[in-house]
Each structure stands twice: as C-alpha cells, then as structure tokens.
C-alpha cells in the first residue's frame, strides 16, 4: 500500500481534507453519472456467467452478467446494482475493461487497478474512507466462476447424451 510518509505535502492535505467526496475526479463522476453497460443478458444462456454479489460491510449489491464466446473471450458485459456511487463507477469501469479480454485476463483485474485508473485522489480516498467498492472485482470473479460451472455442466451433459 501507499505509506503517508511517501506522499508529497499537497497529497497529505488532500488526504486530511474533511470533505473527500468533493475531490473525486471527473472520470469517476462520469462513470457514476453515465454508467456504461447497465442492463442484462440472458442468465439462462450457457455462455453467460452471472451471480448476485453483496458487500456485507455496506449493503451494496451487484449483479454482473458476462457473455463469453467459444474461444473464451468476453464479448459482452452488463451489470445491475443497488449501490453507492463508488460501486456504480467501479462496476461501470470494470465492465468496460473486461470486454474483449480472455477469462484469465479478466480475472487479473483488481480493485487496485481500478483505483489507479481513477487517479491518486481515488486511492487517497480509499486509504481515508475505504469508499472504493471492492464489489466490482468480486462480482467479475463470481460471474466468471458461474460461467465456468455452466461450461462444465454443458460438457458433462454432452458426454452423458453421447454415451
């Protein structure tokens, strides 16, 4: 993590600010006010991984849906959420990032990557208030796990049908 002693003085002032919400970058606000990929995909499809993920600490809930093609590439991503602005913004960004990636590439996306993208101010807010949602990372991993489970069931049913 980032140590306070390694931060320039200006960032320490920001870190100590009594109103950290006013410091959110325009990128974060844009993803909050205009979230990308809000919606749904057919959860019954064997090529769509989905799950309901909850952050017990704050009550945020997210339901991602990731569509994976026959080559293991994520071709579409949607999400629905009842959550804070941080979770909406990070979910929006995460669904943008996973599109076009392989499953293994998508599983490497971490909350810290989202923090870095949203600039140092967001990281500082994370250190101060823990307001950056970890929901996006957890939700992507859970949806891909659901997809893999469906693929395993699909293969087992195919083998049984051909036996």
N, C-alpha and C positions, 0 to 999 in steps of 0.2 A: 504494500500500500504506500500511499504518499505520506511522508512524515512532515509535520508542520515546520520543522526546522529547515527543510529543504525548499520551502516556498518563498518567493520574493515578498517583500513587505506589502505590496499592493494586494496580493492574493490573501495575505493574512487578514487585511482589513475587510476584504470581501467575505472571507470565512467567518469573521467575527460579526458581520452585519446582522442586525436584528430582523431584517426583512429579506431573507434569502430568496423568496419566491419572485421578487422583483428583478432578480439577477438572471433569470432563465434566458437562455439565448433565443434568438428569433427562430432558429431551426427547431428547437423544442416546441416553441409556441405554434409554429406552423404545423408540426406533426400532431399537436393537440387540437388545434382549431380546424385543421383539414386532414384528418387521419386517412391514410391510404389503406386500401384493401379491407374496408369494413364490409362484412357480408357473410355469406355462407356458401358452402359447397355441399354436394350430396354426401352426407355422412355414411350412407349405406354402401357407397362405392368401395370396392376393394382397393382402389388406388388413392383413397383419401384417408389420411390419418387425422383423427380428431379426438379431443378429450376436454373435459372441463377441469380447469386448474384454479385453485383458490390459494390466496396468500393469507394464511390464518392470522398473521400479525395485524393486518389492516382490513381484511374482509374483501379485498379486490378479487374479482372473478374474471377469468378469460377463457374463451373457447376458440382455439385456433383450428383451422382446417387447412391441411397441406395436401395438394394433389401431386402425386409422383408418377412420372411416366415409366414405360417399360425398361428404360435404361437407368433408372434410379435417380433421375433429375427432377427436382421440384419445379413444376411448370405453373403452378398457381398457389396462392396463399391468401387466405381470408381470416378475419378474426371478428369476434363479437366480445364485448366486455362491459362489465359494470365495475368501473374502477376510477381511480383518481387520474388527474391529468398526466402525471408521470407515467402511469401504466399505459394510458392511451397512446402517448407519444412513443414510448419504447416498443409497444406492440406494433404500431404503425411502421416504425423503422425496421423492426425485426422481420416483418412480413415482406418488406421491400428487399431486404438483404437476402432472404432465403430463396427467392425466385431465381431460377437458373442454376442454382447450386446442387451439387450431389448431396445425398443424405449425410455422408461423412463430413463434407464441408459445412453443412448447416449445423451439425452437432458441435462444431468447434466455436460457434458464435457464443460469446459470453456476455454477461451483464457489463463487465468492464469494457468490452469493445463498444457497446452502446454508449457508455459513459464517455469514452474517448471521442467518439464521433460527436457527441453533444457538447464537446469542448470542456476545458478545465473548470469552468464555472459549475457545470453539472456535477463534475467529480467532487468539487468542493462542497456542493450541496449534499452529495451523497455522504461525505465524511461528517458533515454537520448534522443533518436531519435524517439520513437514511431514507430519503424520499424517492430514490431511483428504484423503480419497480424491478424486482428480480423475476416477476411473473413471466415476462416475455421469454427469457431463456428457459425457464422451467416448462412453459407451455409448448415451445417448439420441440423440446426433447420428448415430452409426453406424447405429442401428436405423431412424431416420427416413430415412437415406440408402438403406438396403436397401428400405424401403417404396417410396420414390420410384422406385427402379430397377425394382421389380416392377410398378409402375403404368405405367412407360414400356414395359416388355416387353408388358404386357397390351394397351396401346393399339396397339403395333406388330403384335402377333398378330391383333388385331381388324381392322386395316386390311388385312393380308395375306389374311385369311379372306374379306373382302368384296370383294377385287379380282378 
